[in-house]
Amino acid sequence: MAWRLVRALAIVVYALARRPGLTGPLLVAGFVAVQVARWGWTARVLVAVLIVGGGAAWWWRHRSSFNRFVRRPAVQWFRRWVRYGLAWRFWMGRLSLGITDETTGRTMRPRIVKVRCTPSVDRLLLQLPVGMSIKDLEGKRTNIAEALRAVDARVRKARPGRVWLDLEMRNPLQATIPAIPVPDSLDLSQLDGIVIGHADDGTPWRLRIRGSHVFIAGATGSGKGSIIWSALRALAPFIRAGLVQVWAIDPKGGMELEFGKDLFTRYERDDYESMVELLEEAAAEMDARCKRLRGTTRTFKPTTATPLVMVILDELATLTALQPERRLQGRAENALGLLLTKGRAPGFHVMAAAQDVTKRVCEWRDLFPDKIALRLAKAAEVDMVLGDDAWDNGALCDSIPRDLPGIGYVRLEGQSQSTRVRAAYVTDDEIKAMAAQYRPVHRLHSVDSSDTTTSETGEAA
Ligand SMILES: Nc1ncnc2c1ncn2[C@@H]1O[C@H](COP(=O)(O)OP(=O)(O)OP(=O)(O)O)[C@@H](O)[C@H]1O
């Protein structure tokens, strides 16, 4: 009996010694608790009130820093050392994931190096024992997901000998997001972050319009249209007020944008020559505006005389790679290049969608500061859109199910990580109603035609 007790104790001590990340904090917490217990009731209550009250006040006043410095590290610690750490070897054993050394007979298992958590995915960085490869884990994906109670498990290479195991715990973007209500104010700061859907942490997905260009990539049926319509919905009151003009090109003969044509100041859908001309006119207007505005301001503020111009181009390839006329292709690429390089400061912005993401289709792909990748066929395409290592860092656009259109990953200028998002879905009826209600008061041909625009619409920014 005594021998058994000693053995059990030895096993516990050994197990704790092998888990310094668990044992260390528990020992410190135990030590502090013992000290506090000696102080008497008043001091104990005071300490408890200070900790709980201070934490609650921090959470209440500054939730983002609380989450960053307290909640997220605490969750990661718990998952690393308790949720996954405690039974890890047991799970690996049950799943037959290990390699036995011939000479010693000892079985070595993959080891958790660190755990990173997003609201829906737990990422475990694993060190593989010599002799095991990523393929061994890939072959057991379903079993791993079942064992760890995950919706899905994916494995990707981190570096030789190390792999990331991504456990999707839940998909908060499963349900279709209904159209976001049209904003009821003309607050120009909204143009720095219009709400077009949700991120997977439940926060609104905000897309910058002023000061940016947006590139949307996705296979057919991936939901590119829902991003365009959700953006137009958020811009609708500005369009009606004449503070935003939309110049739209639908090379698919109006199949996507026709319902909203009343919202557009310029609209081309049939003739490629006219589409290219629209782009060239936008570039020429932009140049003219640059000349007029130079020296007056560096931050663009739309007015009815100088509205923000949003050029929307659905299916870019038809004007570039798939365009049979080389002459038109060259002209389209030049105009687009000009708009992308010079348009931000004078208020000319491009939102372009494409199915094919290669440079053949969009030579200027890298000039779009904000990029959205919806469902794509291959991992390489994800990196082409969102930047090197985007797929390795978890933007798994090739795993987005076909029956979840509108889901994608977005990488905003200056961000190193992509965020999983889902666009709201605007129905055909909602588009028709919006187009009727928010058509511009005065539809102009030319953006900077005259200053009388201000007095005609009677609105000013
Ligand atoms: N955000 C969304 N939420 C739910 N369903 C959506 C969403 N976006 C699109 N859908 C559904 O998916 C279908 C295809 O979407 P959409 O036409 O926008 O794709 P697309 O990427 O523009 O395709 P294509 O390039 O072939 O035009 C829509 O008819 C709609 O039923």
The ligand as an ORCA input file, in Angstrom:
! r2SCAN-3c Opt
* xyz 0 1
  N     -22.848     37.191    -47.722
  C     -23.672     36.234    -48.125
  N     -24.393     35.536    -47.241
  C     -25.210     34.562    -47.643
  N     -25.386     34.173    -48.935
  C     -24.693     34.836    -49.863
  C     -23.788     35.892    -49.513
  N     -23.236     36.356    -50.642
  C     -23.734     35.622    -51.645
  N     -24.620     34.711    -51.186
  C     -25.341     33.706    -52.002
  O     -24.404     33.160    -52.926
  C     -24.828     33.397    -54.266
  C     -23.636     33.820    -55.140
  O     -23.183     35.064    -54.670
  P     -22.539     36.154    -55.636
  O     -23.283     36.240    -56.924
  O     -22.377     37.392    -54.844
  O     -21.135     35.491    -55.908
  P     -19.984     36.041    -56.830
  O     -18.713     35.771    -56.124
  O     -20.272     37.456    -57.219
  O     -20.112     35.063    -58.061
  P     -19.774     35.376    -59.597
  O     -18.342     35.751    -59.691
  O     -20.094     34.082    -60.290
  O     -20.718     36.499    -59.984
  C     -25.895     34.486    -54.175
  O     -26.888     34.321    -55.119
  C     -26.466     34.301    -52.799
  O     -27.516     33.369    -52.833
*
